[in-house]
Amino acid sequence: MTRTIRTLFVAISASLMGLGLAPAAAAASAKPEAVTIGFQVIPNDELLAKAKGWYEQELGVKVNFRQFESGRDVNVAFATGAIDFGLAGSAPTAVGIAKGLPYKVIWLHDVIGAAESLAVKNSAGVHSLKELQGKTVATPFASTAHYSLQNALKLEGVSASAVKVIDLQPQDILAAWTRGDIDAAYVWQPVLGKLLADGHVLTDSAILAKKGVVTADIGLVSTSFAAKYPEFVAKYIKLQAKAIQFYRTDAAGAAAALAPAIGTDAAEAVKEARELVWLTPKEQLAPAYFGSSRKKGDLAKTLKATADFLVTQKSIESAPGLAAFEAAVDPSFIEAALK
């Protein structure tokens, strides 16, 4: 750096400080005093890292956890500024982007497989989707499960109006199932496993994915938090990658850690974990998912398609163009985590 350039840089930095602004490098190295992470009880990388105590050990700040039952509640939390990081399914994420919520898509905690399924009570006498006509089916509205249910019915030519679909949160679904108020439910683990003690599966999200209906549990961060602490966000992603590596090399050890968190034994925990697809950072940067900062992948298109479908279901009034979803999907933090 020549003396002239150095002098100019110092002068610019001094001017910025005088205006109360810090140079970008200083801002990027900043660290919050505390972070609030919204999580759901899903046997994936986020819950594994929490169960192992890695957040407190490695982030270097006070960590506050808030548990949510569905992505709809996570959206409310982001709208009110109550959380910095959160996990929501692809359907509520599509809703959030369509409504302009202040967050960025930075990670895929999992691609949903059989961990979300359409369960029907054995006593209902239903063995096909067409036989659901006239039955009562519960699911959390505007969730990935709701999106999958509506698509499953559509693929089988069953009119949504022919089925009584009601909006219940997972724990309320379990209570309604036990009382005999509902015939079926599209929901996720661990509640799904409890329903199957007295039921069977008609279809699941792994089957639907093969038909083009892809759903996922998505990692989100507040836009303002990400702008202020980009290095911290990359560090958060490194923890998710660490959890995935641990699971891939020691599934039994991961299951032992997850079991208490989801209220089951290790054998059931590893079964539920295997019903989800755990993707490494490099795998997530593939064109089928995030793509790169220079060329966004298909995740933005999937979220756009999800939002468009939700408009047809009157879950949201309208959906923006693809550009809004591409702007929300940000691979830069994964890219930074890999450096």
Residue pairs with C-beta under 8 A, 6 or more apart in sequence:
1 9
13 23
16 22
16 23
27 228
28 230
28 231
29 231
30 228
30 229
30 232
31 60
31 61
31 229
31 232
32 61
32 84
32 225
32 228
32 229
32 232
33 61
33 62
34 61
34 62
34 63
34 64
35 59
35 61
35 62
35 63
35 64
35 84
35 85
35 232
36 64
36 65
36 66
36 82
36 83
36 84
36 85
37 46
37 50
37 55
37 63
37 64
37 65
37 66
37 83
37 84
37 85
37 86
38 65
38 66
38 67
38 68
38 74
38 77
38 82
38 83
38 85
38 86
38 87
39 46
39 47
39 50
39 65
39 66
39 67
39 68
39 86
39 87
40 47
40 67
40 68
40 69
40 70
40 71
40 74
40 87
40 217
41 47
41 67
41 190
41 261
41 262
42 87
42 109
42 110
42 115
42 188
42 189
42 217
42 276
43 115
43 189
43 190
43 258
43 261
43 262
43 269
43 272
43 273
43 276
44 109
44 110
44 217
44 273
44 276
44 278
45 109
45 110
45 240
45 241
45 243
45 244
45 247
45 278
46 87
46 109
46 219
46 240
46 243
47 258
47 261
47 262
48 243
48 246
48 247
48 254
48 257
48 258
49 55
49 239
49 240
49 242
49 243
50 65
50 261
51 257
51 258
51 260
51 261
52 243
52 246
52 257
54 239
54 242
54 243
55 63
55 239
56 63
58 235
58 239
59 232
59 235
59 236
59 239
61 232
66 77
66 82
66 83
68 74
68 77
68 86
68 87
69 140
69 169
69 170
69 171
70 89
70 92
70 140
70 143
70 169
70 170
71 87
71 88
71 89
71 91
71 92
71 93
71 96
71 142
71 143
71 144
72 92
72 95
72 140
72 141
72 142
72 143
74 83
74 86
74 87
74 88
74 92
74 220
75 88
75 92
75 95
75 96
75 99
75 101
77 83
77 86
78 86
78 96
78 101
78 102
78 103
78 220
78 222
79 101
79 102
81 222
83 222
84 221
84 222
84 225
85 219
85 220
85 221
85 222
85 225
85 236
86 103
86 219
86 220
86 221
87 109
87 217
87 218
87 219
87 220
88 96
88 217
88 218
88 220
89 112
89 143
89 144
89 145
89 147
89 215
89 216
89 217
89 218
90 144
90 147
90 214
90 215
90 216
90 217
90 218
90 302
90 303
90 306
91 142
91 143
91 144
91 146
91 147
91 215
91 306
91 310
92 142
92 143
92 144
93 105
93 218
93 220
93 303
94 303
94 304
94 306
94 307
94 310
94 319
94 325
95 142
95 307
95 310
95 315
95 316
96 103
96 220
97 105
97 303
97 307
97 320
97 324
97 325
97 328
98 307
98 310
98 316
98 318
98 319
98 320
98 324
99 316
102 222
102 223
102 224
103 220
103 221
103 222
103 223
103 328
104 220
104 221
104 223
104 226
104 328
104 329
104 330
105 218
105 219
105 220
105 299
105 303
105 328
105 329
105 330
106 219
106 220
106 221
106 226
106 233
106 237
106 330
106 333
106 334
107 218
107 219
107 237
107 240
107 284
107 333
107 334
108 216
108 217
108 218
108 219
108 279
108 284
108 289
108 290
108 299
109 216
109 217
109 218
109 219
109 240
110 216
110 217
110 276
110 277
110 278
110 279
111 209
111 214
111 215
111 216
111 276
111 277
111 279
112 144
112 188
112 205
112 206
112 209
112 215
112 216
112 217
112 276
112 277
113 204
113 205
113 206
113 209
113 275
113 276
113 277
114 201
114 204
114 205
114 206
114 275
115 188
115 189
115 192
115 205
115 272
115 275
115 276
116 144
116 145
116 148
116 186
116 187
116 188
116 189
116 192
116 204
116 205
116 215
117 186
117 187
117 192
117 201
117 202
117 203
117 204
117 205
118 129
118 137
118 148
118 149
118 152
118 184
118 185
118 186
118 201
118 202
118 203
118 204
119 184
119 185
119 186
119 187
119 192
119 195
119 196
119 199
119 200
119 201
119 202
120 126
120 132
120 183
120 184
120 199
120 200
120 201
120 202
121 177
121 180
121 182
121 183
121 184
121 198
121 199
122 198
122 199
122 200
123 180
123 198
124 135
124 183
124 184
125 131
126 132
126 135
126 183
126 184
126 202
127 202
128 156
128 202
129 152
129 153
129 156
129 158
129 202
129 203
130 156
130 157
130 158
132 153
132 158
132 163
132 183
132 184
132 202
133 158
133 162
133 163
134 162
134 163
134 164
135 163
135 164
135 183
135 184
136 164
136 166
136 181
136 182
136 183
136 184
137 149
137 163
137 164
137 165
137 166
137 182
137 183
137 184
137 185
137 186
138 165
138 166
138 167
138 168
138 172
138 173
138 176
138 177
138 182
138 184
138 185
138 186
138 187
139 145
139 146
139 149
139 165
139 166
139 167
139 168
139 173
139 185
139 186
139 187
140 146
140 167
140 168
140 169
140 170
140 173
140 187
141 167
141 315
142 310
142 315
142 316
144 188
144 205
144 215
144 216
144 217
145 186
145 187
145 188
146 186
146 315
147 213
147 215
147 306
147 309
147 310
148 186
148 205
148 208
148 213
148 215
149 165
149 186
150 160
150 309
150 313
151 208
151 213
151 309
152 186
152 202
152 203
152 208
152 213
153 159
153 160
153 163
154 160
155 208
155 211
155 213
160 313
166 182
168 176
168 182
168 185
170 187
170 188
170 191
171 191
173 182
173 185
173 187
173 191
173 195
174 191
174 194
174 195
176 182
176 185
177 185
177 195
177 198
177 199
184 199
184 202
185 195
187 195
189 262
189 272
189 275
190 262
190 263
190 264
190 272
193 264
193 268
193 272
205 213
205 215
206 275
208 215
209 215
214 302
217 276
219 237
219 240
221 233
221 236
221 333
225 233
226 233
226 330
226 333
230 332
230 333
230 336
231 336
233 333
233 336
234 333
234 336
234 337
235 337
237 281
237 333
237 334
237 336
237 337
238 337
241 280
241 281
241 337
243 254
244 278
244 279
244 280
245 280
246 253
246 254
247 254
247 273
247 278
248 278
251 270
251 273
251 274
252 266
252 270
254 270
254 273
255 266
255 267
255 269
255 270
255 273
256 266
256 269
258 269
258 270
258 272
258 273
259 265
259 266
259 268
259 269
262 269
262 272
264 272
279 289
281 334
281 337
281 338
282 338
283 289
284 290
284 331
284 334
285 291
285 292
285 297
285 331
285 334
285 335
285 338
286 297
287 295
287 297
287 298
288 297
288 298
289 297
289 298
289 299
290 296
290 297
290 299
290 329
290 331
290 334
291 297
291 298
291 299
291 331
292 331
292 335
293 330
293 331
293 332
293 335
296 326
296 329
296 331
297 329
297 331
299 329
300 322
300 325
300 326
300 328
300 329
301 322
301 325
303 325
303 328
303 329
304 319
304 321
304 322
304 325
307 316
307 319
307 320
307 325
308 319
310 316
310 319
311 317
311 318
311 319
